[in-house]
Amino acid sequence: MTSMTPLRSRMIEDMTLAGLAPRTQEVYLQAVRRLAAHYKRSPDLLSEEEVRAYLLHLRDQRGVARGTFKTNHGGIRFLFHRTLDRDWPLLLKKESARPRSSVCPPSCRTLRSAHSLAA
């Protein structure tokens, strides 16, 4: 069994104090773990620009879904803002997730068809 780093332990304590659900804690820890793996070093050694580049990588190169992006952003924001007490502008802005898909759900297509028939 591997030992827990002091940073991970501290983040878990902070999430518990913040009242986050166990599943949310798990997802946030996974987001931070992926960030660390991407740069192959502890997240507390990363700069704001590196974190920004990683978020852009998730959005643009990996093309993760909107919800996945927001979850990753939330976990990373929690680590840097709450646990590491860094007030980076990147973390204070609303995340720039992918725009919602413009695909029209079936009910929308049905309404469009009805309107075109009525015209």
Backbone atoms as SQL, in Angstrom:
CREATE TABLE atoms (id INTEGER PRIMARY KEY, chain TEXT, resi INTEGER, resn TEXT, atom TEXT, x REAL, y REAL, z REAL);
INSERT INTO atoms VALUES
  (1, 'A', 1, 'MET', 'N', 0.840, -1.184, 0.000),
  (2, 'A', 1, 'MET', 'CA', 0.000, 0.000, 0.000),
  (3, 'A', 1, 'MET', 'C', 0.885, 1.247, 0.000),
  (4, 'A', 2, 'THR', 'N', 0.557, 2.211, -0.861),
  (5, 'A', 2, 'THR', 'CA', 1.360, 3.423, -0.938),
  (6, 'A', 2, 'THR', 'C', 0.917, 4.413, 0.132),
  (7, 'A', 3, 'SER', 'N', 1.869, 5.197, 0.587),
  (8, 'A', 3, 'SER', 'CA', 1.532, 6.184, 1.612),
  (9, 'A', 3, 'SER', 'C', 0.941, 7.428, 0.954),
  (10, 'A', 4, 'MET', 'N', 0.137, 8.145, 1.705),
  (11, 'A', 4, 'MET', 'CA', -0.529, 9.332, 1.207),
  (12, 'A', 4, 'MET', 'C', 0.394, 10.536, 1.391),
  (13, 'A', 5, 'THR', 'N', 0.480, 11.384, 0.363),
  (14, 'A', 5, 'THR', 'CA', 1.308, 12.579, 0.482),
  (15, 'A', 5, 'THR', 'C', 0.636, 13.564, 1.439),
  (16, 'A', 6, 'PRO', 'N', 1.434, 14.420, 2.065),
  (17, 'A', 6, 'PRO', 'CA', 0.846, 15.430, 2.953),
  (18, 'A', 6, 'PRO', 'C', -0.147, 16.347, 2.215),
  (19, 'A', 7, 'LEU', 'N', 0.132, 16.649, 0.947),
  (20, 'A', 7, 'LEU', 'CA', -0.764, 17.516, 0.177),
  (21, 'A', 7, 'LEU', 'C', -2.118, 16.843, -0.044),
  (22, 'A', 8, 'ARG', 'N', -2.103, 15.579, -0.405),
  (23, 'A', 8, 'ARG', 'CA', -3.354, 14.835, -0.618),
  (24, 'A', 8, 'ARG', 'C', -4.141, 14.737, 0.688),
  (25, 'A', 9, 'SER', 'N', -3.437, 14.446, 1.767),
  (26, 'A', 9, 'SER', 'CA', -4.070, 14.347, 3.082),
  (27, 'A', 9, 'SER', 'C', -4.725, 15.674, 3.469),
  (28, 'A', 10, 'ARG', 'N', -4.020, 16.756, 3.223),
  (29, 'A', 10, 'ARG', 'CA', -4.541, 18.089, 3.544),
  (30, 'A', 10, 'ARG', 'C', -5.771, 18.420, 2.698),
  (31, 'A', 11, 'MET', 'N', -5.720, 18.066, 1.416),
  (32, 'A', 11, 'MET', 'CA', -6.866, 18.332, 0.543),
  (33, 'A', 11, 'MET', 'C', -8.087, 17.540, 1.005),
  (34, 'A', 12, 'ILE', 'N', -7.890, 16.292, 1.400),
  (35, 'A', 12, 'ILE', 'CA', -9.000, 15.473, 1.903),
  (36, 'A', 12, 'ILE', 'C', -9.590, 16.102, 3.160),
  (37, 'A', 13, 'GLU', 'N', -8.730, 16.561, 4.057),
  (38, 'A', 13, 'GLU', 'CA', -9.215, 17.229, 5.275),
  (39, 'A', 13, 'GLU', 'C', -10.020, 18.473, 4.917),
  (40, 'A', 14, 'ASP', 'N', -9.494, 19.275, 3.980),
  (41, 'A', 14, 'ASP', 'CA', -10.179, 20.506, 3.576),
  (42, 'A', 14, 'ASP', 'C', -11.531, 20.213, 2.926),
  (43, 'A', 15, 'MET', 'N', -11.587, 19.168, 2.114),
  (44, 'A', 15, 'MET', 'CA', -12.857, 18.812, 1.472),
  (45, 'A', 15, 'MET', 'C', -13.866, 18.314, 2.505),
  (46, 'A', 16, 'THR', 'N', -13.381, 17.574, 3.498),
  (47, 'A', 16, 'THR', 'CA', -14.257, 17.092, 4.567),
  (48, 'A', 16, 'THR', 'C', -14.805, 18.271, 5.364),
  (49, 'A', 17, 'LEU', 'N', -13.933, 19.217, 5.699),
  (50, 'A', 17, 'LEU', 'CA', -14.368, 20.413, 6.430),
  (51, 'A', 17, 'LEU', 'C', -15.358, 21.244, 5.612),
  (52, 'A', 18, 'ALA', 'N', -15.195, 21.229, 4.288),
  (53, 'A', 18, 'ALA', 'CA', -16.097, 21.985, 3.415),
  (54, 'A', 18, 'ALA', 'C', -17.430, 21.263, 3.220),
  (55, 'A', 19, 'GLY', 'N', -17.528, 20.038, 3.734),
  (56, 'A', 19, 'GLY', 'CA', -18.777, 19.289, 3.641),
  (57, 'A', 19, 'GLY', 'C', -19.024, 18.634, 2.291),
  (58, 'A', 20, 'LEU', 'N', -17.958, 18.408, 1.520),
  (59, 'A', 20, 'LEU', 'CA', -18.131, 17.772, 0.217),
  (60, 'A', 20, 'LEU', 'C', -18.448, 16.288, 0.383),
  (61, 'A', 21, 'ALA', 'N', -19.321, 15.792, -0.451),
  (62, 'A', 21, 'ALA', 'CA', -19.712, 14.382, -0.421),
  (63, 'A', 21, 'ALA', 'C', -18.516, 13.497, -0.777),
  (64, 'A', 22, 'PRO', 'N', -18.484, 12.269, -0.268),
  (65, 'A', 22, 'PRO', 'CA', -17.372, 11.356, -0.570),
  (66, 'A', 22, 'PRO', 'C', -17.123, 11.181, -2.072),
  (67, 'A', 23, 'ARG', 'N', -18.171, 11.086, -2.869),
  (68, 'A', 23, 'ARG', 'CA', -17.987, 10.910, -4.316),
  (69, 'A', 23, 'ARG', 'C', -17.377, 12.158, -4.940),
  (70, 'A', 24, 'THR', 'N', -17.773, 13.329, -4.490),
  (71, 'A', 24, 'THR', 'CA', -17.187, 14.574, -4.985),
  (72, 'A', 24, 'THR', 'C', -15.710, 14.614, -4.627),
  (73, 'A', 25, 'GLN', 'N', -15.382, 14.220, -3.404),
  (74, 'A', 25, 'GLN', 'CA', -13.983, 14.185, -2.984),
  (75, 'A', 25, 'GLN', 'C', -13.169, 13.262, -3.888),
  (76, 'A', 26, 'GLU', 'N', -13.726, 12.110, -4.184),
  (77, 'A', 26, 'GLU', 'CA', -13.039, 11.133, -5.032),
  (78, 'A', 26, 'GLU', 'C', -12.776, 11.705, -6.427),
  (79, 'A', 27, 'VAL', 'N', -13.782, 12.348, -7.000),
  (80, 'A', 27, 'VAL', 'CA', -13.659, 12.912, -8.344),
  (81, 'A', 27, 'VAL', 'C', -12.653, 14.065, -8.352),
  (82, 'A', 28, 'TYR', 'N', -12.685, 14.911, -7.329),
  (83, 'A', 28, 'TYR', 'CA', -11.733, 16.018, -7.243),
  (84, 'A', 28, 'TYR', 'C', -10.301, 15.498, -7.104),
  (85, 'A', 29, 'LEU', 'N', -10.111, 14.458, -6.301),
  (86, 'A', 29, 'LEU', 'CA', -8.775, 13.876, -6.146),
  (87, 'A', 29, 'LEU', 'C', -8.283, 13.279, -7.461),
  (88, 'A', 30, 'GLN', 'N', -9.177, 12.662, -8.217),
  (89, 'A', 30, 'GLN', 'CA', -8.803, 12.117, -9.526),
  (90, 'A', 30, 'GLN', 'C', -8.373, 13.237, -10.471),
  (91, 'A', 31, 'ALA', 'N', -9.076, 14.358, -10.441),
  (92, 'A', 31, 'ALA', 'CA', -8.732, 15.494, -11.297),
  (93, 'A', 31, 'ALA', 'C', -7.335, 16.005, -10.972),
  (94, 'A', 32, 'VAL', 'N', -7.029, 16.110, -9.688),
  (95, 'A', 32, 'VAL', 'CA', -5.712, 16.592, -9.264),
  (96, 'A', 32, 'VAL', 'C', -4.636, 15.556, -9.610),
  (97, 'A', 33, 'ARG', 'N', -4.962, 14.279, -9.457),
  (98, 'A', 33, 'ARG', 'CA', -4.012, 13.215, -9.798),
  (99, 'A', 33, 'ARG', 'C', -3.661, 13.268, -11.286),
  (100, 'A', 34, 'ARG', 'N', -4.663, 13.501, -12.141),
  (101, 'A', 34, 'ARG', 'CA', -4.403, 13.596, -13.586),
  (102, 'A', 34, 'ARG', 'C', -3.560, 14.824, -13.921),
  (103, 'A', 35, 'LEU', 'N', -3.805, 15.925, -13.233),
  (104, 'A', 35, 'LEU', 'CA', -2.987, 17.125, -13.437),
  (105, 'A', 35, 'LEU', 'C', -1.531, 16.833, -13.090),
  (106, 'A', 36, 'ALA', 'N', -1.298, 16.203, -11.946),
  (107, 'A', 36, 'ALA', 'CA', 0.063, 15.865, -11.517),
  (108, 'A', 36, 'ALA', 'C', 0.717, 14.898, -12.503),
  (109, 'A', 37, 'ALA', 'N', -0.032, 13.924, -12.986),
  (110, 'A', 37, 'ALA', 'CA', 0.508, 12.950, -13.940),
  (111, 'A', 37, 'ALA', 'C', 0.865, 13.620, -15.265),
  (112, 'A', 38, 'HIS', 'N', 0.069, 14.595, -15.667),
  (113, 'A', 38, 'HIS', 'CA', 0.319, 15.308, -16.924),
  (114, 'A', 38, 'HIS', 'C', 1.684, 15.996, -16.887),
  (115, 'A', 39, 'TYR', 'N', 2.003, 16.626, -15.769),
  (116, 'A', 39, 'TYR', 'CA', 3.276, 17.347, -15.640),
  (117, 'A', 39, 'TYR', 'C', 4.371, 16.528, -14.956),
  (118, 'A', 40, 'LYS', 'N', 4.015, 15.348, -14.453),
  (119, 'A', 40, 'LYS', 'CA', 4.962, 14.455, -13.780),
  (120, 'A', 40, 'LYS', 'C', 5.656, 15.121, -12.589),
  (121, 'A', 41, 'ARG', 'N', 4.861, 15.914, -11.863),
  (122, 'A', 41, 'ARG', 'CA', 5.363, 16.503, -10.613),
  (123, 'A', 41, 'ARG', 'C', 4.192, 16.943, -9.746),
  (124, 'A', 42, 'SER', 'N', 4.506, 17.223, -8.500),
  (125, 'A', 42, 'SER', 'CA', 3.478, 17.596, -7.538),
  (126, 'A', 42, 'SER', 'C', 2.761, 18.873, -7.982),
  (127, 'A', 43, 'PRO', 'N', 1.445, 18.912, -7.856),
  (128, 'A', 43, 'PRO', 'CA', 0.698, 20.090, -8.296),
  (129, 'A', 43, 'PRO', 'C', 1.076, 21.375, -7.561),
  (130, 'A', 44, 'ASP', 'N', 1.555, 21.267, -6.326),
  (131, 'A', 44, 'ASP', 'CA', 1.920, 22.488, -5.602),
  (132, 'A', 44, 'ASP', 'C', 3.150, 23.170, -6.195),
  (133, 'A', 45, 'LEU', 'N', 3.829, 22.512, -7.131),
  (134, 'A', 45, 'LEU', 'CA', 4.991, 23.100, -7.798),
  (135, 'A', 45, 'LEU', 'C', 4.628, 23.745, -9.136),
  (136, 'A', 46, 'LEU', 'N', 3.379, 23.650, -9.526),
  (137, 'A', 46, 'LEU', 'CA', 2.950, 24.173, -10.822),
  (138, 'A', 46, 'LEU', 'C', 2.621, 25.660, -10.757),
  (139, 'A', 47, 'SER', 'N', 2.847, 26.323, -11.880),
  (140, 'A', 47, 'SER', 'CA', 2.508, 27.744, -11.984),
  (141, 'A', 47, 'SER', 'C', 1.073, 27.896, -12.486),
  (142, 'A', 48, 'GLU', 'N', 0.570, 29.100, -12.366),
  (143, 'A', 48, 'GLU', 'CA', -0.777, 29.379, -12.863),
  (144, 'A', 48, 'GLU', 'C', -0.857, 29.129, -14.370),
  (145, 'A', 49, 'GLU', 'N', 0.184, 29.494, -15.096),
  (146, 'A', 49, 'GLU', 'CA', 0.197, 29.284, -16.545),
  (147, 'A', 49, 'GLU', 'C', 0.174, 27.803, -16.905),
  (148, 'A', 50, 'GLU', 'N', 0.855, 26.977, -16.125),
  (149, 'A', 50, 'GLU', 'CA', 0.837, 25.537, -16.385),
  (150, 'A', 50, 'GLU', 'C', -0.561, 24.961, -16.154),
  (151, 'A', 51, 'VAL', 'N', -1.211, 25.416, -15.107),
  (152, 'A', 51, 'VAL', 'CA', -2.573, 24.943, -14.833),
  (153, 'A', 51, 'VAL', 'C', -3.505, 25.406, -15.946),
  (154, 'A', 52, 'ARG', 'N', -3.343, 26.630, -16.378),
  (155, 'A', 52, 'ARG', 'CA', -4.156, 27.168, -17.476),
  (156, 'A', 52, 'ARG', 'C', -3.943, 26.353, -18.750),
  (157, 'A', 53, 'ALA', 'N', -2.679, 26.049, -19.056),
  (158, 'A', 53, 'ALA', 'CA', -2.364, 25.255, -20.250),
  (159, 'A', 53, 'ALA', 'C', -2.992, 23.862, -20.158),
  (160, 'A', 54, 'TYR', 'N', -2.999, 23.287, -18.965),
  (161, 'A', 54, 'TYR', 'CA', -3.604, 21.965, -18.781),
  (162, 'A', 54, 'TYR', 'C', -5.113, 22.019, -19.022),
  (163, 'A', 55, 'LEU', 'N', -5.767, 23.036, -18.496),
  (164, 'A', 55, 'LEU', 'CA', -7.213, 23.171, -18.700),
  (165, 'A', 55, 'LEU', 'C', -7.540, 23.358, -20.184),
  (166, 'A', 56, 'LEU', 'N', -6.713, 24.132, -20.875),
  (167, 'A', 56, 'LEU', 'CA', -6.908, 24.293, -22.318),
  (168, 'A', 56, 'LEU', 'C', -6.678, 22.971, -23.046),
  (169, 'A', 57, 'HIS', 'N', -5.692, 22.213, -22.586),
  (170, 'A', 57, 'HIS', 'CA', -5.415, 20.891, -23.153),
  (171, 'A', 57, 'HIS', 'C', -6.639, 19.982, -23.004),
  (172, 'A', 58, 'LEU', 'N', -7.245, 19.992, -21.823),
  (173, 'A', 58, 'LEU', 'CA', -8.444, 19.176, -21.602),
  (174, 'A', 58, 'LEU', 'C', -9.553, 19.569, -22.565),
  (175, 'A', 59, 'ARG', 'N', -9.744, 20.855, -22.701),
  (176, 'A', 59, 'ARG', 'CA', -10.853, 21.355, -23.505),
  (177, 'A', 59, 'ARG', 'C', -10.604, 21.196, -25.001),
  (178, 'A', 60, 'ASP', 'N', -9.413, 21.577, -25.449),
  (179, 'A', 60, 'ASP', 'CA', -9.163, 21.647, -26.885),
  (180, 'A', 60, 'ASP', 'C', -8.536, 20.384, -27.479),
  (181, 'A', 61, 'GLN', 'N', -7.505, 19.837, -26.837),
  (182, 'A', 61, 'GLN', 'CA', -6.857, 18.649, -27.394),
  (183, 'A', 61, 'GLN', 'C', -7.601, 17.365, -27.048),
  (184, 'A', 62, 'ARG', 'N', -7.977, 17.214, -25.806),
  (185, 'A', 62, 'ARG', 'CA', -8.671, 15.990, -25.396),
  (186, 'A', 62, 'ARG', 'C', -10.152, 16.053, -25.705),
  (187, 'A', 63, 'GLY', 'N', -10.687, 17.251, -25.809),
  (188, 'A', 63, 'GLY', 'CA', -12.094, 17.419, -26.158),
  (189, 'A', 63, 'GLY', 'C', -13.053, 16.800, -25.157),
  (190, 'A', 64, 'VAL', 'N', -12.738, 16.942, -23.866),
  (191, 'A', 64, 'VAL', 'CA', -13.598, 16.338, -22.847),
  (192, 'A', 64, 'VAL', 'C', -14.967, 17.014, -22.843),
  (193, 'A', 65, 'ALA', 'N', -15.950, 16.286, -22.391),
  (194, 'A', 65, 'ALA', 'CA', -17.315, 16.804, -22.310),
  (195, 'A', 65, 'ALA', 'C', -17.388, 17.963, -21.323),
  (196, 'A', 66, 'ARG', 'N', -18.385, 18.783, -21.499),
  (197, 'A', 66, 'ARG', 'CA', -18.578, 19.965, -20.653),
  (198, 'A', 66, 'ARG', 'C', -18.592, 19.610, -19.163),
  (199, 'A', 67, 'GLY', 'N', -19.342, 18.595, -18.779),
  (200, 'A', 67, 'GLY', 'CA', -19.424, 18.197, -17.375),
  (201, 'A', 67, 'GLY', 'C', -18.091, 17.701, -16.839),
  (202, 'A', 68, 'THR', 'N', -17.355, 16.961, -17.657),
  (203, 'A', 68, 'THR', 'CA', -16.034, 16.467, -17.264),
  (204, 'A', 68, 'THR', 'C', -15.083, 17.631, -17.050),
  (205, 'A', 69, 'PHE', 'N', -15.142, 18.600, -17.949),
  (206, 'A', 69, 'PHE', 'CA', -14.281, 19.776, -17.812),
  (207, 'A', 69, 'PHE', 'C', -14.596, 20.525, -16.517),
  (208, 'A', 70, 'LYS', 'N', -15.869, 20.743, -16.263),
  (209, 'A', 70, 'LYS', 'CA', -16.268, 21.493, -15.071),
  (210, 'A', 70, 'LYS', 'C', -15.856, 20.773, -13.791),
  (211, 'A', 71, 'THR', 'N', -15.947, 19.446, -13.794),
  (212, 'A', 71, 'THR', 'CA', -15.539, 18.669, -12.625),
  (213, 'A', 71, 'THR', 'C', -14.037, 18.777, -12.407),
  (214, 'A', 72, 'ASN', 'N', -13.263, 18.667, -13.491),
  (215, 'A', 72, 'ASN', 'CA', -11.815, 18.807, -13.381),
  (216, 'A', 72, 'ASN', 'C', -11.444, 20.207, -12.904),
  (217, 'A', 73, 'HIS', 'N', -12.076, 21.201, -13.479),
  (218, 'A', 73, 'HIS', 'CA', -11.808, 22.586, -13.079),
  (219, 'A', 73, 'HIS', 'C', -12.145, 22.780, -11.600),
  (220, 'A', 74, 'GLY', 'N', -13.258, 22.220, -11.164),
  (221, 'A', 74, 'GLY', 'CA', -13.663, 22.347, -9.763),
  (222, 'A', 74, 'GLY', 'C', -12.661, 21.719, -8.808),
  (223, 'A', 75, 'GLY', 'N', -12.169, 20.533, -9.144),
  (224, 'A', 75, 'GLY', 'CA', -11.185, 19.863, -8.296),
  (225, 'A', 75, 'GLY', 'C', -9.872, 20.617, -8.235),
  (226, 'A', 76, 'ILE', 'N', -9.426, 21.092, -9.385),
  (227, 'A', 76, 'ILE', 'CA', -8.169, 21.848, -9.450),
  (228, 'A', 76, 'ILE', 'C', -8.325, 23.178, -8.723),
  (229, 'A', 77, 'ARG', 'N', -9.466, 23.828, -8.928),
  (230, 'A', 77, 'ARG', 'CA', -9.724, 25.097, -8.234),
  (231, 'A', 77, 'ARG', 'C', -9.743, 24.884, -6.723),
  (232, 'A', 78, 'PHE', 'N', -10.367, 23.797, -6.262),
  (233, 'A', 78, 'PHE', 'CA', -10.414, 23.527, -4.828),
  (234, 'A', 78, 'PHE', 'C', -9.001, 23.370, -4.275),
  (235, 'A', 79, 'LEU', 'N', -8.176, 22.584, -4.950),
  (236, 'A', 79, 'LEU', 'CA', -6.807, 22.372, -4.472),
  (237, 'A', 79, 'LEU', 'C', -6.054, 23.688, -4.347),
  (238, 'A', 80, 'PHE', 'N', -6.031, 24.462, -5.424),
  (239, 'A', 80, 'PHE', 'CA', -5.209, 25.667, -5.413),
  (240, 'A', 80, 'PHE', 'C', -5.812, 26.782, -4.573),
  (241, 'A', 81, 'HIS', 'N', -7.117, 26.935, -4.604),
  (242, 'A', 81, 'HIS', 'CA', -7.739, 28.041, -3.869),
  (243, 'A', 81, 'HIS', 'C', -7.909, 27.728, -2.384),
  (244, 'A', 82, 'ARG', 'N', -8.458, 26.562, -2.060),
  (245, 'A', 82, 'ARG', 'CA', -8.772, 26.240, -0.664),
  (246, 'A', 82, 'ARG', 'C', -7.600, 25.611, 0.077),
  (247, 'A', 83, 'THR', 'N', -6.941, 24.631, -0.554),
  (248, 'A', 83, 'THR', 'CA', -5.879, 23.909, 0.143),
  (249, 'A', 83, 'THR', 'C', -4.553, 24.660, 0.094),
  (250, 'A', 84, 'LEU', 'N', -4.197, 25.195, -1.071),
  (251, 'A', 84, 'LEU', 'CA', -2.913, 25.888, -1.209),
  (252, 'A', 84, 'LEU', 'C', -3.035, 27.400, -1.030),
  (253, 'A', 85, 'ASP', 'N', -4.262, 27.903, -0.858),
  (254, 'A', 85, 'ASP', 'CA', -4.520, 29.324, -0.597),
  (255, 'A', 85, 'ASP', 'C', -3.914, 30.241, -1.664),
  (256, 'A', 86, 'ARG', 'N', -4.111, 29.873, -2.911),
  (257, 'A', 86, 'ARG', 'CA', -3.619, 30.698, -4.017),
  (258, 'A', 86, 'ARG', 'C', -4.809, 31.377, -4.683),
  (259, 'A', 87, 'ASP', 'N', -4.762, 32.679, -4.733),
  (260, 'A', 87, 'ASP', 'CA', -5.849, 33.462, -5.333),
  (261, 'A', 87, 'ASP', 'C', -5.502, 33.853, -6.767),
  (262, 'A', 88, 'TRP', 'N', -5.262, 32.869, -7.582),
  (263, 'A', 88, 'TRP', 'CA', -4.938, 33.125, -8.977),
  (264, 'A', 88, 'TRP', 'C', -6.179, 33.598, -9.721),
  (265, 'A', 89, 'PRO', 'N', -6.027, 34.590, -10.593),
  (266, 'A', 89, 'PRO', 'CA', -7.169, 35.043, -11.397),
  (267, 'A', 89, 'PRO', 'C', -7.827, 33.902, -12.176),
  (268, 'A', 90, 'LEU', 'N', -7.044, 32.955, -12.640),
  (269, 'A', 90, 'LEU', 'CA', -7.576, 31.807, -13.378),
  (270, 'A', 90, 'LEU', 'C', -8.631, 31.061, -12.574),
  (271, 'A', 91, 'LEU', 'N', -8.430, 30.971, -11.281),
  (272, 'A', 91, 'LEU', 'CA', -9.333, 30.205, -10.432),
  (273, 'A', 91, 'LEU', 'C', -10.556, 31.007, -10.011),
  (274, 'A', 92, 'LEU', 'N', -10.476, 32.306, -10.134),
  (275, 'A', 92, 'LEU', 'CA', -11.586, 33.154, -9.722),
  (276, 'A', 92, 'LEU', 'C', -12.569, 33.404, -10.861),
  (277, 'A', 93, 'LYS', 'N', -12.117, 33.183, -12.108),
  (278, 'A', 93, 'LYS', 'CA', -12.982, 33.373, -13.270),
  (279, 'A', 93, 'LYS', 'C', -13.901, 32.179, -13.434),
  (280, 'A', 94, 'LYS', 'N', -15.001, 32.434, -14.099),
  (281, 'A', 94, 'LYS', 'CA', -15.886, 31.322, -14.460),
  (282, 'A', 94, 'LYS', 'C', -15.124, 30.466, -15.460),
  (283, 'A', 95, 'GLU', 'N', -15.207, 29.149, -15.273),
  (284, 'A', 95, 'GLU', 'CA', -14.470, 28.258, -16.160),
  (285, 'A', 95, 'GLU', 'C', -14.957, 28.389, -17.597),
  (286, 'A', 96, 'SER', 'N', -14.048, 28.155, -18.514),
  (287, 'A', 96, 'SER', 'CA', -14.396, 28.281, -19.929),
  (288, 'A', 96, 'SER', 'C', -14.599, 26.898, -20.530),
  (289, 'A', 97, 'ALA', 'N', -15.696, 26.293, -20.167),
  (290, 'A', 97, 'ALA', 'CA', -16.024, 24.963, -20.683),
  (291, 'A', 97, 'ALA', 'C', -16.442, 25.070, -22.140),
  (292, 'A', 98, 'ARG', 'N', -16.517, 23.942, -22.782),
  (293, 'A', 98, 'ARG', 'CA', -17.012, 23.909, -24.155),
  (294, 'A', 98, 'ARG', 'C', -18.432, 24.461, -24.180),
  (295, 'A', 99, 'PRO', 'N', -18.783, 25.155, -25.248),
  (296, 'A', 99, 'PRO', 'CA', -20.174, 25.592, -25.366),
  (297, 'A', 99, 'PRO', 'C', -21.090, 24.375, -25.429),
  (298, 'A', 100, 'ARG', 'N', -22.299, 24.560, -24.996),
  (299, 'A', 100, 'ARG', 'CA', -23.263, 23.460, -25.070),
  (300, 'A', 100, 'ARG', 'C', -23.443, 23.048, -26.524),
  (301, 'A', 101, 'SER', 'N', -23.692, 21.783, -26.706),
  (302, 'A', 101, 'SER', 'CA', -23.901, 21.245, -28.047),
  (303, 'A', 101, 'SER', 'C', -25.129, 21.895, -28.676),
  (304, 'A', 102, 'SER', 'N', -25.046, 22.165, -29.958),
  (305, 'A', 102, 'SER', 'CA', -26.182, 22.786, -30.648),
  (306, 'A', 102, 'SER', 'C', -27.119, 21.734, -31.241),
  (307, 'A', 103, 'VAL', 'N', -26.899, 20.488, -30.870),
  (308, 'A', 103, 'VAL', 'CA', -27.765, 19.418, -31.361),
  (309, 'A', 103, 'VAL', 'C', -29.156, 19.600, -30.766),
  (310, 'A', 104, 'CYS', 'N', -30.131, 19.526, -31.590),
  (311, 'A', 104, 'CYS', 'CA', -31.518, 19.717, -31.172),
  (312, 'A', 104, 'CYS', 'C', -32.086, 18.387, -30.687),
  (313, 'A', 105, 'PRO', 'N', -32.632, 18.329, -29.472),
  (314, 'A', 105, 'PRO', 'CA', -33.218, 17.077, -28.984),
  (315, 'A', 105, 'PRO', 'C', -34.456, 16.707, -29.794),
  (316, 'A', 106, 'PRO', 'N', -34.887, 15.453, -29.715),
  (317, 'A', 106, 'PRO', 'CA', -36.044, 15.005, -30.506),
  (318, 'A', 106, 'PRO', 'C', -37.279, 15.878, -30.333),
  (319, 'A', 107, 'SER', 'N', -37.560, 16.335, -29.124),
  (320, 'A', 107, 'SER', 'CA', -38.755, 17.167, -28.910),
  (321, 'A', 107, 'SER', 'C', -38.652, 18.480, -29.673),
  (322, 'A', 108, 'CYS', 'N', -37.453, 19.010, -29.783),
  (323, 'A', 108, 'CYS', 'CA', -37.236, 20.255, -30.519),
  (324, 'A', 108, 'CYS', 'C', -37.480, 20.026, -32.011),
  (325, 'A', 109, 'ARG', 'N', -36.965, 18.906, -32.535),
  (326, 'A', 109, 'ARG', 'CA', -37.160, 18.593, -33.958),
  (327, 'A', 109, 'ARG', 'C', -38.648, 18.408, -34.264),
  (328, 'A', 110, 'THR', 'N', -39.368, 17.799, -33.350),
  (329, 'A', 110, 'THR', 'CA', -40.801, 17.591, -33.538),
  (330, 'A', 110, 'THR', 'C', -41.521, 18.934, -33.617),
  (331, 'A', 111, 'LEU', 'N', -41.141, 19.872, -32.736),
  (332, 'A', 111, 'LEU', 'CA', -41.757, 21.199, -32.764),
  (333, 'A', 111, 'LEU', 'C', -41.436, 21.916, -34.063),
  (334, 'A', 112, 'ARG', 'N', -40.183, 21.800, -34.524),
  (335, 'A', 112, 'ARG', 'CA', -39.813, 22.445, -35.786),
  (336, 'A', 112, 'ARG', 'C', -40.632, 21.867, -36.935),
  (337, 'A', 113, 'SER', 'N', -40.792, 20.545, -36.939),
  (338, 'A', 113, 'SER', 'CA', -41.581, 19.900, -37.997),
  (339, 'A', 113, 'SER', 'C', -43.019, 20.393, -37.961),
  (340, 'A', 114, 'ALA', 'N', -43.581, 20.503, -36.771),
  (341, 'A', 114, 'ALA', 'CA', -44.965, 20.962, -36.624),
  (342, 'A', 114, 'ALA', 'C', -45.110, 22.394, -37.123),
  (343, 'A', 115, 'HIS', 'N', -44.129, 23.239, -36.806),
  (344, 'A', 115, 'HIS', 'CA', -44.188, 24.634, -37.247),
  (345, 'A', 115, 'HIS', 'C', -44.057, 24.730, -38.764),
  (346, 'A', 116, 'SER', 'N', -43.195, 23.906, -39.350),
  (347, 'A', 116, 'SER', 'CA', -43.031, 23.973, -40.806),
  (348, 'A', 116, 'SER', 'C', -44.279, 23.451, -41.524),
  (349, 'A', 117, 'LEU', 'N', -44.964, 22.480, -40.944),
  (350, 'A', 117, 'LEU', 'CA', -46.202, 21.975, -41.542),
  (351, 'A', 117, 'LEU', 'C', -47.320, 23.009, -41.453),
  (352, 'A', 118, 'ALA', 'N', -47.326, 23.770, -40.365),
  (353, 'A', 118, 'ALA', 'CA', -48.373, 24.767, -40.157),
  (354, 'A', 118, 'ALA', 'C', -48.171, 25.984, -41.051),
  (355, 'A', 119, 'ALA', 'N', -46.963, 26.201, -41.513),
  (356, 'A', 119, 'ALA', 'CA', -46.665, 27.392, -42.321),
  (357, 'A', 119, 'ALA', 'C', -47.087, 27.259, -43.756);
